[in-house]
Amino acid sequence: MAKKYTVMFFSTDKLGRVRTVTVSRRLIAGTFLVLFVMAGAFGYSLFHLNSLHNERDNLLTYNNENSALKTQLAQYTKQIEDITAKISELDDLEYKIRDLVTLQKGNIPLKPIAVGGKEVDLLREYSSAAALNEKDFFSTLE
């Protein structure tokens, strides 16, 4: 048999009415269980809300950094366009100078500019230099 508890409420008026409420042990345990679950859900909600606020702050920070990087990229793009335009102007100037030189000296064939030199295998050169000790290396450089 389940235990039952009786709670008595006394009225403060002159009639002195008394109210009694009988509550079973299961109802009290169930009420505490429901309150415990609700408190846990409330705590979890607060924790999750805090996590969402932190994530929002991080996204805002990344968005600001992204905007700054986009601005910087636009500046670099503009600089590249300016440099490309200057190179184009220099190319035009070079052709004009070449035309002037050929007109003054006659029809002299011009060598191409900026032709590469001797091809060197850097990895092979580095590995052979690394095999030498320091004294031998500097003496071969001289």
Secondary structure, 3 states (H helix, E strand, C coil): CCCEEEEEEECCCCCCCEEEEEEEHHHHHHHHHHHHHHHHHHHHHHHHHHHHHHHHHHHHHHHHHHHHHHHHHHHHHHHHHHHHHHHHHHHHHHHHHHHHHHHHHCCCCCCCCCCCCCCCCHHHHHHHHHHCCHHHHHHHHC
